[in-house]
């Protein structure tokens, strides 16, 4: 008896949940850099990180609406 393939919706839900959880974990790990007893950073560094993350979330939203392609990932402080 053949195994039934998951529907497109089921695949989307599974991948979306896993990838979103991974992204949240990654953001929390970046947040760990806020410990001033271990790291030195400026307000400008924080703004750059937050801006890069915010821009990527905005790009994600646009991709769902406009169906645009992927953009290159690059980040430097």
PDB file of N, CA, C and O in Angstrom:
ATOM      1  N   UNK A   1       0.840  -1.175   0.000  1.00  0.00           N
ATOM      2  CA  UNK A   1       0.000   0.000   0.000  1.00  0.00           C
ATOM      3  C   UNK A   1       0.893   1.250   0.000  1.00  0.00           C
ATOM      4  O   UNK A   1       1.765   1.369   0.861  1.00  0.00           O
ATOM      5  N   UNK A   2       0.697   2.181  -0.942  1.00  0.00           N
ATOM      6  CA  UNK A   2       1.551   3.371  -1.021  1.00  0.00           C
ATOM      7  C   UNK A   2       1.307   4.330   0.144  1.00  0.00           C
ATOM      8  O   UNK A   2       0.188   4.475   0.635  1.00  0.00           O
ATOM      9  N   UNK A   3       2.393   4.980   0.568  1.00  0.00           N
ATOM     10  CA  UNK A   3       2.310   5.971   1.638  1.00  0.00           C
ATOM     11  C   UNK A   3       1.814   7.272   1.034  1.00  0.00           C
ATOM     12  O   UNK A   3       2.306   7.717  -0.004  1.00  0.00           O
ATOM     13  N   UNK A   4       0.841   7.874   1.688  1.00  0.00           N
ATOM     14  CA  UNK A   4       0.260   9.121   1.189  1.00  0.00           C
ATOM     15  C   UNK A   4       1.203  10.288   1.460  1.00  0.00           C
ATOM     16  O   UNK A   4       1.674  10.470   2.583  1.00  0.00           O
ATOM     17  N   UNK A   5       1.473  11.079   0.417  1.00  0.00           N
ATOM     18  CA  UNK A   5       2.330  12.257   0.571  1.00  0.00           C
ATOM     19  C   UNK A   5       1.576  13.338   1.325  1.00  0.00           C
ATOM     20  O   UNK A   5       0.365  13.483   1.164  1.00  0.00           O
ATOM     21  N   UNK A   6       2.293  14.100   2.151  1.00  0.00           N
ATOM     22  CA  UNK A   6       1.610  15.204   2.838  1.00  0.00           C
ATOM     23  C   UNK A   6       1.143  16.244   1.827  1.00  0.00           C
ATOM     24  O   UNK A   6       1.762  16.439   0.781  1.00  0.00           O
ATOM     25  N   UNK A   7       0.047  16.902   2.160  1.00  0.00           N
ATOM     26  CA  UNK A   7      -0.475  17.954   1.285  1.00  0.00           C
ATOM     27  C   UNK A   7       0.454  19.163   1.322  1.00  0.00           C
ATOM     28  O   UNK A   7       1.315  19.274   2.194  1.00  0.00           O
ATOM     29  N   UNK A   8       0.268  20.057   0.373  1.00  0.00           N
ATOM     30  CA  UNK A   8       1.068  21.288   0.362  1.00  0.00           C
ATOM     31  C   UNK A   8       0.854  22.082   1.641  1.00  0.00           C
ATOM     32  O   UNK A   8       1.795  22.675   2.170  1.00  0.00           O
ATOM     33  N   UNK A   9      -0.364  22.098   2.136  1.00  0.00           N
ATOM     34  CA  UNK A   9      -0.673  22.810   3.378  1.00  0.00           C
ATOM     35  C   UNK A   9       0.058  22.178   4.555  1.00  0.00           C
ATOM     36  O   UNK A   9       0.648  22.882   5.375  1.00  0.00           O
ATOM     37  N   UNK A  10       0.021  20.847   4.639  1.00  0.00           N
ATOM     38  CA  UNK A  10       0.702  20.153   5.726  1.00  0.00           C
ATOM     39  C   UNK A  10       2.203  20.406   5.685  1.00  0.00           C
ATOM     40  O   UNK A  10       2.824  20.614   6.728  1.00  0.00           O
ATOM     41  N   UNK A  11       2.790  20.391   4.495  1.00  0.00           N
ATOM     42  CA  UNK A  11       4.221  20.674   4.363  1.00  0.00           C
ATOM     43  C   UNK A  11       4.524  22.103   4.804  1.00  0.00           C
ATOM     44  O   UNK A  11       5.501  22.351   5.510  1.00  0.00           O
ATOM     45  N   UNK A  12       3.664  23.052   4.374  1.00  0.00           N
ATOM     46  CA  UNK A  12       3.871  24.449   4.746  1.00  0.00           C
ATOM     47  C   UNK A  12       3.835  24.614   6.265  1.00  0.00           C
ATOM     48  O   UNK A  12       4.717  25.247   6.846  1.00  0.00           O
ATOM     49  N   UNK A  13       2.818  24.045   6.903  1.00  0.00           N
ATOM     50  CA  UNK A  13       2.666  24.193   8.352  1.00  0.00           C
ATOM     51  C   UNK A  13       3.871  23.610   9.085  1.00  0.00           C
ATOM     52  O   UNK A  13       4.412  24.238   9.996  1.00  0.00           O
ATOM     53  N   UNK A  14       4.284  22.424   8.692  1.00  0.00           N
ATOM     54  CA  UNK A  14       5.432  21.779   9.342  1.00  0.00           C
ATOM     55  C   UNK A  14       6.692  22.619   9.188  1.00  0.00           C
ATOM     56  O   UNK A  14       7.386  22.894  10.167  1.00  0.00           O
ATOM     57  N   UNK A  15       6.983  23.025   7.961  1.00  0.00           N
ATOM     58  CA  UNK A  15       8.192  23.815   7.715  1.00  0.00           C
ATOM     59  C   UNK A  15       8.115  25.193   8.370  1.00  0.00           C
ATOM     60  O   UNK A  15       9.097  25.665   8.941  1.00  0.00           O
ATOM     61  N   UNK A  16       6.948  25.838   8.288  1.00  0.00           N
ATOM     62  CA  UNK A  16       6.791  27.175   8.874  1.00  0.00           C
ATOM     63  C   UNK A  16       6.998  27.133  10.387  1.00  0.00           C
ATOM     64  O   UNK A  16       7.666  28.000  10.949  1.00  0.00           O
ATOM     65  N   UNK A  17       6.425  26.128  11.041  1.00  0.00           N
ATOM     66  CA  UNK A  17       6.595  26.026  12.490  1.00  0.00           C
ATOM     67  C   UNK A  17       8.054  25.797  12.854  1.00  0.00           C
ATOM     68  O   UNK A  17       8.576  26.452  13.755  1.00  0.00           O
ATOM     69  N   UNK A  18       8.715  24.875  12.165  1.00  0.00           N
ATOM     70  CA  UNK A  18      10.119  24.580  12.473  1.00  0.00           C
ATOM     71  C   UNK A  18      11.025  25.767  12.181  1.00  0.00           C
ATOM     72  O   UNK A  18      11.872  26.119  13.001  1.00  0.00           O
ATOM     73  N   UNK A  19      10.855  26.377  11.033  1.00  0.00           N
ATOM     74  CA  UNK A  19      11.733  27.490  10.648  1.00  0.00           C
ATOM     75  C   UNK A  19      11.499  28.718  11.508  1.00  0.00           C
ATOM     76  O   UNK A  19      12.448  29.429  11.838  1.00  0.00           O
ATOM     77  N   UNK A  20      10.249  28.980  11.878  1.00  0.00           N
ATOM     78  CA  UNK A  20       9.954  30.125  12.739  1.00  0.00           C
ATOM     79  C   UNK A  20      10.553  29.898  14.128  1.00  0.00           C
ATOM     80  O   UNK A  20      11.117  30.819  14.719  1.00  0.00           O
ATOM     81  N   UNK A  21      10.433  28.687  14.645  1.00  0.00           N
ATOM     82  CA  UNK A  21      11.034  28.377  15.949  1.00  0.00           C
ATOM     83  C   UNK A  21      12.551  28.546  15.896  1.00  0.00           C
ATOM     84  O   UNK A  21      13.148  29.071  16.836  1.00  0.00           O
ATOM     85  N   UNK A  22      13.176  28.106  14.806  1.00  0.00           N
ATOM     86  CA  UNK A  22      14.626  28.270  14.653  1.00  0.00           C
ATOM     87  C   UNK A  22      15.010  29.746  14.589  1.00  0.00           C
ATOM     88  O   UNK A  22      16.011  30.152  15.181  1.00  0.00           O
ATOM     89  N   UNK A  23      14.226  30.546  13.878  1.00  0.00           N
ATOM     90  CA  UNK A  23      14.509  31.981  13.771  1.00  0.00           C
ATOM     91  C   UNK A  23      14.383  32.659  15.136  1.00  0.00           C
ATOM     92  O   UNK A  23      15.199  33.508  15.495  1.00  0.00           O
ATOM     93  N   UNK A  24      13.361  32.275  15.886  1.00  0.00           N
ATOM     94  CA  UNK A  24      13.175  32.846  17.226  1.00  0.00           C
ATOM     95  C   UNK A  24      14.355  32.483  18.118  1.00  0.00           C
ATOM     96  O   UNK A  24      14.862  33.329  18.854  1.00  0.00           O
ATOM     97  N   UNK A  25      14.795  31.225  18.056  1.00  0.00           N
ATOM     98  CA  UNK A  25      15.966  30.813  18.844  1.00  0.00           C
ATOM     99  C   UNK A  25      17.198  31.629  18.449  1.00  0.00           C
ATOM    100  O   UNK A  25      17.957  32.064  19.315  1.00  0.00           O
ATOM    101  N   UNK A  26      17.397  31.836  17.153  1.00  0.00           N
ATOM    102  CA  UNK A  26      18.560  32.588  16.677  1.00  0.00           C
ATOM    103  C   UNK A  26      18.509  34.030  17.171  1.00  0.00           C
ATOM    104  O   UNK A  26      19.537  34.588  17.556  1.00  0.00           O
ATOM    105  N   UNK A  27      17.335  34.634  17.165  1.00  0.00           N
ATOM    106  CA  UNK A  27      17.195  36.009  17.666  1.00  0.00           C
ATOM    107  C   UNK A  27      17.503  36.057  19.159  1.00  0.00           C
ATOM    108  O   UNK A  27      18.143  36.995  19.634  1.00  0.00           O
ATOM    109  N   UNK A  28      17.055  35.057  19.890  1.00  0.00           N
ATOM    110  CA  UNK A  28      17.346  35.018  21.332  1.00  0.00           C
ATOM    111  C   UNK A  28      18.843  34.873  21.586  1.00  0.00           C
ATOM    112  O   UNK A  28      19.367  35.455  22.536  1.00  0.00           O
ATOM    113  N   UNK A  29      19.529  34.110  20.754  1.00  0.00           N
ATOM    114  CA  UNK A  29      20.980  33.953  20.895  1.00  0.00           C
ATOM    115  C   UNK A  29      21.678  35.291  20.636  1.00  0.00           C
ATOM    116  O   UNK A  29      22.638  35.637  21.325  1.00  0.00           O
ATOM    117  N   UNK A  30      21.195  36.037  19.647  1.00  0.00           N
ATOM    118  CA  UNK A  30      21.742  37.383  19.414  1.00  0.00           C
ATOM    119  C   UNK A  30      21.516  38.236  20.661  1.00  0.00           C
ATOM    120  O   UNK A  30      22.388  39.010  21.056  1.00  0.00           O
ATOM    121  N   UNK A  31      20.346  38.094  21.275  1.00  0.00           N
ATOM    122  CA  UNK A  31      20.038  38.834  22.499  1.00  0.00           C
ATOM    123  C   UNK A  31      21.003  38.535  23.628  1.00  0.00           C
ATOM    124  O   UNK A  31      21.226  39.376  24.499  1.00  0.00           O
ATOM    125  N   UNK A  32      21.578  37.340  23.617  1.00  0.00           N
ATOM    126  CA  UNK A  32      22.563  36.994  24.645  1.00  0.00           C
ATOM    127  C   UNK A  32      23.803  37.878  24.577  1.00  0.00           C
ATOM    128  O   UNK A  32      24.553  37.974  25.548  1.00  0.00           O
ATOM    129  N   UNK A  33      24.018  38.522  23.437  1.00  0.00           N
ATOM    130  CA  UNK A  33      25.160  39.434  23.303  1.00  0.00           C
ATOM    131  C   UNK A  33      24.980  40.704  24.132  1.00  0.00           C
ATOM    132  O   UNK A  33      25.902  41.514  24.227  1.00  0.00           O
ATOM    133  N   UNK A  34      23.817  40.887  24.727  1.00  0.00           N
ATOM    134  CA  UNK A  34      23.542  42.109  25.495  1.00  0.00           C
ATOM    135  C   UNK A  34      24.226  42.131  26.855  1.00  0.00           C
ATOM    136  O   UNK A  34      24.151  43.135  27.563  1.00  0.00           O
ATOM    137  N   UNK A  35      24.881  41.061  27.226  1.00  0.00           N
ATOM    138  CA  UNK A  35      25.553  40.980  28.525  1.00  0.00           C
ATOM    139  C   UNK A  35      26.831  41.826  28.495  1.00  0.00           C
ATOM    140  O   UNK A  35      27.857  41.409  27.956  1.00  0.00           O
ATOM    141  N   UNK A  36      26.745  43.013  29.082  1.00  0.00           N
ATOM    142  CA  UNK A  36      27.874  43.952  29.046  1.00  0.00           C
ATOM    143  C   UNK A  36      29.079  43.470  29.851  1.00  0.00           C
ATOM    144  O   UNK A  36      30.178  43.995  29.673  1.00  0.00           O
ATOM    145  N   UNK A  37      28.900  42.494  30.724  1.00  0.00           N
ATOM    146  CA  UNK A  37      30.057  41.986  31.463  1.00  0.00           C
ATOM    147  C   UNK A  37      30.900  41.049  30.589  1.00  0.00           C
ATOM    148  O   UNK A  37      32.041  40.738  30.930  1.00  0.00           O
ATOM    149  N   UNK A  38      30.333  40.604  29.465  1.00  0.00           N
ATOM    150  CA  UNK A  38      31.064  39.727  28.552  1.00  0.00           C
ATOM    151  C   UNK A  38      31.414  40.379  27.214  1.00  0.00           C
ATOM    152  O   UNK A  38      32.346  39.944  26.539  1.00  0.00           O
ATOM    153  N   UNK A  39      30.676  41.414  26.832  1.00  0.00           N
ATOM    154  CA  UNK A  39      30.849  42.010  25.500  1.00  0.00           C
ATOM    155  C   UNK A  39      30.857  43.525  25.580  1.00  0.00           C
ATOM    156  O   UNK A  39      30.300  44.125  26.499  1.00  0.00           O
ATOM    157  N   UNK A  40      31.500  44.120  24.601  1.00  0.00           N
ATOM    158  CA  UNK A  40      31.514  45.576  24.475  1.00  0.00           C
ATOM    159  C   UNK A  40      30.867  45.932  23.155  1.00  0.00           C
ATOM    160  O   UNK A  40      31.235  45.399  22.109  1.00  0.00           O
ATOM    161  N   UNK A  41      29.899  46.839  23.205  1.00  0.00           N
ATOM    162  CA  UNK A  41      29.185  47.243  21.997  1.00  0.00           C
ATOM    163  C   UNK A  41      28.655  48.654  22.172  1.00  0.00           C
ATOM    164  O   UNK A  41      28.568  49.168  23.287  1.00  0.00           O
ATOM    165  N   UNK A  42      28.307  49.264  21.065  1.00  0.00           N
ATOM    166  CA  UNK A  42      27.792  50.631  21.086  1.00  0.00           C
ATOM    167  C   UNK A  42      26.294  50.620  20.774  1.00  0.00           C
ATOM    168  O   UNK A  42      25.745  49.616  20.320  1.00  0.00           O
ATOM    169  N   UNK A  43      25.656  51.746  21.025  1.00  0.00           N
ATOM    170  CA  UNK A  43      24.249  51.896  20.646  1.00  0.00           C
ATOM    171  C   UNK A  43      24.104  51.766  19.134  1.00  0.00           C
ATOM    172  O   UNK A  43      23.099  51.256  18.639  1.00  0.00           O
ATOM    173  N   UNK A  44      25.117  52.230  18.408  1.00  0.00           N
ATOM    174  CA  UNK A  44      25.091  52.101  16.944  1.00  0.00           C
ATOM    175  C   UNK A  44      25.103  50.644  16.510  1.00  0.00           C
ATOM    176  O   UNK A  44      24.417  50.279  15.555  1.00  0.00           O
ATOM    177  N   UNK A  45      25.871  49.808  17.196  1.00  0.00           N
ATOM    178  CA  UNK A  45      25.889  48.370  16.899  1.00  0.00           C
ATOM    179  C   UNK A  45      24.492  47.774  17.078  1.00  0.00           C
ATOM    180  O   UNK A  45      24.010  47.009  16.242  1.00  0.00           O
ATOM    181  N   UNK A  46      23.860  48.143  18.185  1.00  0.00           N
ATOM    182  CA  UNK A  46      22.519  47.627  18.482  1.00  0.00           C
ATOM    183  C   UNK A  46      21.536  48.067  17.403  1.00  0.00           C
ATOM    184  O   UNK A  46      20.728  47.268  16.930  1.00  0.00           O
ATOM    185  N   UNK A  47      21.605  49.345  17.012  1.00  0.00           N
ATOM    186  CA  UNK A  47      20.711  49.856  15.959  1.00  0.00           C
ATOM    187  C   UNK A  47      20.921  49.117  14.650  1.00  0.00           C
ATOM    188  O   UNK A  47      19.956  48.802  13.954  1.00  0.00           O
ATOM    189  N   UNK A  48      22.187  48.833  14.302  1.00  0.00           N
ATOM    190  CA  UNK A  48      22.476  48.120  13.052  1.00  0.00           C
ATOM    191  C   UNK A  48      21.906  46.704  13.074  1.00  0.00           C
ATOM    192  O   UNK A  48      21.326  46.251  12.087  1.00  0.00           O
ATOM    193  N   UNK A  49      22.069  46.013  14.185  1.00  0.00           N
ATOM    194  CA  UNK A  49      21.543  44.655  14.306  1.00  0.00           C
ATOM    195  C   UNK A  49      20.024  44.684  14.207  1.00  0.00           C
ATOM    196  O   UNK A  49      19.434  43.926  13.436  1.00  0.00           O
ATOM    197  N   UNK A  50      19.390  45.558  14.987  1.00  0.00           N
ATOM    198  CA  UNK A  50      17.929  45.637  14.986  1.00  0.00           C
ATOM    199  C   UNK A  50      17.402  46.039  13.613  1.00  0.00           C
ATOM    200  O   UNK A  50      16.382  45.519  13.161  1.00  0.00           O
ATOM    201  N   UNK A  51      18.092  46.960  12.952  1.00  0.00           N
ATOM    202  CA  UNK A  51      17.671  47.398  11.622  1.00  0.00           C
ATOM    203  C   UNK A  51      17.784  46.269  10.601  1.00  0.00           C
ATOM    204  O   UNK A  51      16.898  46.094   9.764  1.00  0.00           O
ATOM    205  N   UNK A  52      18.875  45.502  10.670  1.00  0.00           N
ATOM    206  CA  UNK A  52      19.055  44.382   9.745  1.00  0.00           C
ATOM    207  C   UNK A  52      17.963  43.338   9.940  1.00  0.00           C
ATOM    208  O   UNK A  52      17.415  42.823   8.966  1.00  0.00           O
ATOM    209  N   UNK A  53      17.645  43.024  11.190  1.00  0.00           N
ATOM    210  CA  UNK A  53      16.592  42.048  11.466  1.00  0.00           C
ATOM    211  C   UNK A  53      15.224  42.564  11.024  1.00  0.00           C
ATOM    212  O   UNK A  53      14.435  41.827  10.434  1.00  0.00           O
ATOM    213  N   UNK A  54      14.953  43.826  11.311  1.00  0.00           N
ATOM    214  CA  UNK A  54      13.686  44.434  10.920  1.00  0.00           C
ATOM    215  C   UNK A  54      13.533  44.468   9.398  1.00  0.00           C
ATOM    216  O   UNK A  54      12.459  44.183   8.868  1.00  0.00           O
ATOM    217  N   UNK A  55      14.606  44.816   8.707  1.00  0.00           N
ATOM    218  CA  UNK A  55      14.570  44.855   7.238  1.00  0.00           C
ATOM    219  C   UNK A  55      14.291  43.474   6.663  1.00  0.00           C
ATOM    220  O   UNK A  55      13.567  43.337   5.677  1.00  0.00           O
ATOM    221  N   UNK A  56      14.862  42.467   7.276  1.00  0.00           N
ATOM    222  CA  UNK A  56      14.649  41.100   6.781  1.00  0.00           C
ATOM    223  C   UNK A  56      13.217  40.642   7.024  1.00  0.00           C
ATOM    224  O   UNK A  56      12.647  39.933   6.195  1.00  0.00           O
ATOM    225  N   UNK A  57      12.629  41.038   8.153  1.00  0.00           N
ATOM    226  CA  UNK A  57      11.221  40.712   8.412  1.00  0.00           C
ATOM    227  C   UNK A  57      10.335  41.434   7.395  1.00  0.00           C
ATOM    228  O   UNK A  57       9.369  40.858   6.894  1.00  0.00           O
ATOM    229  N   UNK A  58      10.659  42.690   7.091  1.00  0.00           N
ATOM    230  CA  UNK A  58       9.901  43.425   6.072  1.00  0.00           C
ATOM    231  C   UNK A  58      10.011  42.743   4.709  1.00  0.00           C
ATOM    232  O   UNK A  58       9.022  42.646   3.982  1.00  0.00           O
ATOM    233  N   UNK A  59      11.204  42.273   4.362  1.00  0.00           N
ATOM    234  CA  UNK A  59      11.406  41.577   3.091  1.00  0.00           C
ATOM    235  C   UNK A  59      10.612  40.273   3.055  1.00  0.00           C
ATOM    236  O   UNK A  59      10.048  39.911   2.022  1.00  0.00           O
ATOM    237  N   UNK A  60      10.570  39.574   4.186  1.00  0.00           N
ATOM    238  CA  UNK A  60       9.782  38.343   4.278  1.00  0.00           C
ATOM    239  C   UNK A  60       8.311  38.630   3.984  1.00  0.00           C
ATOM    240  O   UNK A  60       7.675  37.903   3.221  1.00  0.00           O
ATOM    241  N   UNK A  61       7.774  39.682   4.584  1.00  0.00           N
ATOM    242  CA  UNK A  61       6.374  40.053   4.361  1.00  0.00           C
ATOM    243  C   UNK A  61       6.124  40.361   2.886  1.00  0.00           C
ATOM    244  O   UNK A  61       5.123  39.928   2.314  1.00  0.00           O
ATOM    245  N   UNK A  62       7.042  41.110   2.278  1.00  0.00           N
ATOM    246  CA  UNK A  62       6.896  41.453   0.850  1.00  0.00           C
ATOM    247  C   UNK A  62       6.903  40.205  -0.024  1.00  0.00           C
ATOM    248  O   UNK A  62       6.139  40.115  -0.985  1.00  0.00           O
ATOM    249  N   UNK A  63       7.757  39.247   0.302  1.00  0.00           N
ATOM    250  CA  UNK A  63       7.832  38.017  -0.509  1.00  0.00           C
ATOM    251  C   UNK A  63       6.518  37.273  -0.514  1.00  0.00           C
ATOM    252  O   UNK A  63       6.150  36.692  -1.536  1.00  0.00           O
ATOM    253  N   UNK A  64       5.795  37.270   0.595  1.00  0.00           N
ATOM    254  CA  UNK A  64       4.506  36.588   0.640  1.00  0.00           C
ATOM    255  C   UNK A  64       3.448  37.338  -0.162  1.00  0.00           C
ATOM    256  O   UNK A  64       2.528  36.724  -0.702  1.00  0.00           O
ATOM    257  N   UNK A  65       3.573  38.659  -0.241  1.00  0.00           N
ATOM    258  CA  UNK A  65       2.591  39.461  -0.968  1.00  0.00           C
ATOM    259  C   UNK A  65       2.951  39.577  -2.444  1.00  0.00           C
ATOM    260  O   UNK A  65       2.091  39.413  -3.309  1.00  0.00           O
ATOM    261  N   UNK A  66       4.207  39.856  -2.731  1.00  0.00           N
ATOM    262  CA  UNK A  66       4.629  40.164  -4.102  1.00  0.00           C
ATOM    263  C   UNK A  66       5.247  38.979  -4.839  1.00  0.00           C
ATOM    264  O   UNK A  66       5.445  39.042  -6.052  1.00  0.00           O
ATOM    265  N   UNK A  67       5.550  37.909  -4.124  1.00  0.00           N
ATOM    266  CA  UNK A  67       6.183  36.729  -4.719  1.00  0.00           C
ATOM    267  C   UNK A  67       7.504  37.073  -5.395  1.00  0.00           C
ATOM    268  O   UNK A  67       7.780  36.616  -6.504  1.00  0.00           O
ATOM    269  N   UNK A  68       8.309  37.873  -4.725  1.00  0.00           N
ATOM    270  CA  UNK A  68       9.610  38.250  -5.270  1.00  0.00           C
ATOM    271  C   UNK A  68      10.645  37.203  -4.920  1.00  0.00           C
ATOM    272  O   UNK A  68      10.405  36.348  -4.068  1.00  0.00           O
ATOM    273  N   UNK A  69      11.781  37.262  -5.564  1.00  0.00           N
ATOM    274  CA  UNK A  69      12.863  36.308  -5.321  1.00  0.00           C
ATOM    275  C   UNK A  69      13.621  36.571  -4.056  1.00  0.00           C
ATOM    276  O   UNK A  69      13.339  37.525  -3.331  1.00  0.00           O
ATOM    277  N   UNK A  70      14.579  35.728  -3.793  1.00  0.00           N
ATOM    278  CA  UNK A  70      15.430  35.838  -2.605  1.00  0.00           C
ATOM    279  C   UNK A  70      16.456  36.938  -2.799  1.00  0.00           C
ATOM    280  O   UNK A  70      16.920  37.181  -3.913  1.00  0.00           O
ATOM    281  N   UNK A  71      16.806  37.600  -1.710  1.00  0.00           N
ATOM    282  CA  UNK A  71      17.864  38.602  -1.736  1.00  0.00           C
ATOM    283  C   UNK A  71      19.086  38.017  -1.031  1.00  0.00           C
ATOM    284  O   UNK A  71      18.963  37.138  -0.178  1.00  0.00           O
ATOM    285  N   UNK A  72      20.234  38.504  -1.389  1.00  0.00           N
ATOM    286  CA  UNK A  72      21.488  38.050  -0.769  1.00  0.00           C
ATOM    287  C   UNK A  72      21.516  38.497   0.692  1.00  0.00           C
ATOM    288  O   UNK A  72      21.041  39.581   1.029  1.00  0.00           O
ATOM    289  N   UNK A  73      22.067  37.664   1.538  1.00  0.00           N
ATOM    290  CA  UNK A  73      22.183  37.990   2.962  1.00  0.00           C
ATOM    291  C   UNK A  73      23.580  38.503   3.216  1.00  0.00           C
ATOM    292  O   UNK A  73      24.566  37.820   2.939  1.00  0.00           O
ATOM    293  N   UNK A  74      23.662  39.705   3.742  1.00  0.00           N
ATOM    294  CA  UNK A  74      24.946  40.279   4.094  1.00  0.00           C
ATOM    295  C   UNK A  74      24.748  41.188   5.296  1.00  0.00           C
ATOM    296  O   UNK A  74      23.829  42.005   5.321  1.00  0.00           O
ATOM    297  N   UNK A  75      25.610  41.043   6.288  1.00  0.00           N
ATOM    298  CA  UNK A  75      25.532  41.901   7.459  1.00  0.00           C
ATOM    299  C   UNK A  75      26.919  42.163   7.973  1.00  0.00           C
ATOM    300  O   UNK A  75      27.697  41.229   8.170  1.00  0.00           O
ATOM    301  N   UNK A  76      27.239  43.405   8.191  1.00  0.00           N
ATOM    302  CA  UNK A  76      28.524  43.813   8.779  1.00  0.00           C
ATOM    303  C   UNK A  76      28.245  44.932   9.761  1.00  0.00           C
ATOM    304  O   UNK A  76      27.411  45.800   9.502  1.00  0.00           O
ATOM    305  N   UNK A  77      28.940  44.913  10.888  1.00  0.00           N
ATOM    306  CA  UNK A  77      28.810  46.011  11.864  1.00  0.00           C
ATOM    307  C   UNK A  77      29.662  47.174  11.431  1.00  0.00           C
ATOM    308  O   UNK A  77      29.698  48.200  12.111  1.00  0.00           O
TER     309      UNK A  77
END
